[in-house]
């Protein structure tokens, strides 16, 4: 009963939030059933009066773009339209109101229909065969308006879901137009484009220019594109009469079989018995086995898409190779169709001249374009599987291939009488390679024998299917395995040293991208990354450094032709570097709170107490989680909040000493969330452990994001809650970390390089807000510990600066670089470097 009550409450909530949409759906279904236009759809006579299209509008039936919204076609189309309308209403009504929802839906329906009709009529005037086919069609349904509503209201969503929803919907619309290509598909695409244009005009949060995606989100978006390219041919194959320009690609990916009527037509038209026999052989290859064999390319592409979503290098390689193979098959298909009248009849069927040029040119171009896309984004897919993973996969695939081949030949020889022409063992061996190809690719290969008995059919149809299913499952399993650490032994050794000791920023040395140098004693290590000719370290040496640790790392760098640069290091490392005659630059301040005697009393803590009180009144609580084990409902919100923050900056997410969502997955990192009673995440912080002699003595703030529409003061609330928890655990201190290119004014005359760094930090303040971050941390009355950049040769400063920039922004594009330079030009004026820099 409790479950039923919960379902009832959920239904009531949905009805309250989307009353207009629910009423529309109920009304359409009610009069559809009452007038018997459901489930078969409107009768032809009624369709002539209510359906819209080129002919209807040309005939003066101006009302049809509106009247078409009131009838939703047959039962299948009505169910699909209902789902799209409900989705649009659920997104829109509580964001922009019922009246605006209705206006946007009707407006995008009408304008999208008019735009589609105008484009089709214009193309038909110039003799476009596809457009001529579309001109003869009539469409009904509210799907165009619902799609337009969804894309319009996407402007009010967060950056993550705005980007995902738009890509998903637009990819689906383009796929429908390209592969199915019927009038309703074109109308939905046009209505969607109208909705996109109207979105920024809606009330609520202003739509921002789409910012760059994080590395993780780019992987998701590329995976969606690859998945869409795989699913498209299925759409063409299941469409009743696909006429889209890429509908012929079904013959490349799914390789559907000819129908019996087409085979009879070919056999009646051709004088070559062999052509007729080949078509009959293909026709006989029907059933579950051949259907699965035809789907193998689609299945492999979907597996590749999942691997790309996880950033796997192997998925990138397989995806590029597979799409290039499909592109080559597209070229072969085009040549085959051009040279063979029978194949033209099967491919073009009842629409000669409607799509010949695009049908021949576009099929090889689409998979080639996907391969190019993967190659361009190859830097985002660097995650490797553990050593030996793919060797084991190849061994397993080889064993399965050998097993099914032996079974096919041996058992096939035993049941040779179950074939129409009993094969010999040699004949079975010669036929074996063909069992691993999708059946549609065998149209030009005359079969030497066909199965007529049960066992023969089982062998003939399932030999290749079993092999490819095992390969696909094995490949997917490798993508699901934990990522490999190319220097797993070094990483484990570095972690062990880090448990002995390190600076407050020491945990940053465990992040991906770092390499390690160990001193001869094995008692200390330096984490570094090489950019150009610069070996840039991450924080201080870890473990128990000796007086020779810095000098030893410097010797190691000289042996490799690198310039060492110790970045974000403390006073102790600075002294060790200066003992070698190095120079140093003051680059940041670390804000540290001593916990044992810290209390939030007095006027200076007023903002913190206010934040705690606001959270209590709003029902927002602080909740500790381990991100890697958190439920999807929580992690998805955290990722959405992070993507919104990245999009606001207009530049890629920074790395190096600034962690992101991926760094939170470390099991030793603790995450603190601000969560309300509805399980909405208002803000998130992550905390890195600081060890001394094997025990945690403090924690360092790393990741810090808040929901734009969330509780005001949520960051103060989270940090104050963390202080209280760490005090209860007897931690000695809490570090708020440092802000790059932001420091206190400690007096004195800074060097030229220091003034340049100060001006760069202030110029970048509108983009990244480093100075604002430092000012925010001042609310907690911290002690400030200076952090330095130490280097051996001032002449190497330009290359060191470039290495730091690349470390923080490895994915910076030329356009984004220009934006950064524009900020710098506005602040760096003649003589500016000679003037004092205020704090």
HELIX and SHEET records of a PDB file:
HELIX    1   1 UNK A    2  UNK A   17  1                                  16    
HELIX    2   2 UNK A   19  UNK A   34  1                                  16    
HELIX    3   3 UNK A   44  UNK A   50  1                                   7    
HELIX    4   4 UNK A   54  UNK A   58  1                                   5    
HELIX    5   5 UNK A   64  UNK A   67  1                                   4    
HELIX    6   6 UNK A   68  UNK A   70  5                                   3    
HELIX    7   7 UNK A   75  UNK A   96  1                                  22    
HELIX    8   8 UNK A   98  UNK A  125  1                                  28    
HELIX    9   9 UNK A  129  UNK A  135  1                                   7    
HELIX   10  10 UNK A  143  UNK A  153  1                                  11    
HELIX   11  11 UNK A  154  UNK A  156  5                                   3    
HELIX   12  12 UNK A  159  UNK A  175  1                                  17    
HELIX   13  13 UNK A  176  UNK A  180  3                                   5    
HELIX   14  14 UNK A  183  UNK A  199  1                                  17    
HELIX   15  15 UNK A  215  UNK A  238  1                                  24    
HELIX   16  16 UNK A  247  UNK A  249  5                                   3    
HELIX   17  17 UNK A  250  UNK A  253  1                                   4    
HELIX   18  18 UNK A  260  UNK A  269  1                                  10    
HELIX   19  19 UNK A  273  UNK A  284  1                                  12    
HELIX   20  20 UNK A  288  UNK A  294  1                                   7    
HELIX   21  21 UNK A  296  UNK A  309  1                                  14    
HELIX   22  22 UNK A  313  UNK A  339  1                                  27    
HELIX   23  23 UNK A  341  UNK A  348  1                                   8    
HELIX   24  24 UNK A  356  UNK A  376  1                                  21    
HELIX   25  25 UNK A  378  UNK A  380  5                                   3    
HELIX   26  26 UNK A  389  UNK A  414  1                                  26    
HELIX   27  27 UNK A  416  UNK A  418  5                                   3    
HELIX   28  28 UNK A  425  UNK A  432  1                                   8    
HELIX   29  29 UNK A  433  UNK A  436  5                                   4    
HELIX   30  30 UNK A  439  UNK A  442  5                                   4    
HELIX   31  31 UNK A  454  UNK A  480  1                                  27    
HELIX   32  32 UNK A  488  UNK A  500  1                                  13    
HELIX   33  33 UNK A  506  UNK A  510  5                                   5    
HELIX   34  34 UNK A  549  UNK A  559  1                                  11    
HELIX   35  35 UNK A  571  UNK A  578  1                                   8    
HELIX   36  36 UNK A  603  UNK A  605  5                                   3    
HELIX   37  37 UNK A  606  UNK A  618  1                                  13    
HELIX   38  38 UNK A  627  UNK A  629  5                                   3    
HELIX   39  39 UNK A  632  UNK A  649  1                                  18    
HELIX   40  40 UNK A  662  UNK A  665  5                                   4    
HELIX   41  41 UNK A  714  UNK A  728  1                                  15    
HELIX   42  42 UNK A  752  UNK A  763  1                                  12    
HELIX   43  43 UNK A  765  UNK A  768  1                                   4    
HELIX   44  44 UNK A  770  UNK A  777  1                                   8    
HELIX   45  45 UNK A  778  UNK A  780  5                                   3    
HELIX   46  46 UNK A  794  UNK A  796  5                                   3    
HELIX   47  47 UNK A  797  UNK A  808  1                                  12    
HELIX   48  48 UNK A  814  UNK A  827  1                                  14    
HELIX   49  49 UNK A  832  UNK A  834  5                                   3    
SHEET    1   A11 UNK A 515  UNK A 518  0                                        
SHEET    2   A11 UNK A 524  UNK A 531 -1                                        
SHEET    3   A11 UNK A 534  UNK A 537 -1                                        
SHEET    4   A11 UNK A 563  UNK A 569  1                                        
SHEET    5   A11 UNK A 783  UNK A 791 -1                                        
SHEET    6   A11 UNK A 583  UNK A 594 -1                                        
SHEET    7   A11 UNK A 733  UNK A 738 -1                                        
SHEET    8   A11 UNK A 695  UNK A 706  1                                        
SHEET    9   A11 UNK A 681  UNK A 692 -1                                        
SHEET   10   A11 UNK A 670  UNK A 675 -1                                        
SHEET   11   A11 UNK A 621  UNK A 625 -1                                        
SHEET    1   B 3 UNK A 515  UNK A 518  0                                        
SHEET    2   B 3 UNK A 524  UNK A 531 -1                                        
SHEET    3   B 3 UNK A 542  UNK A 543 -1                                        
END                                                                             
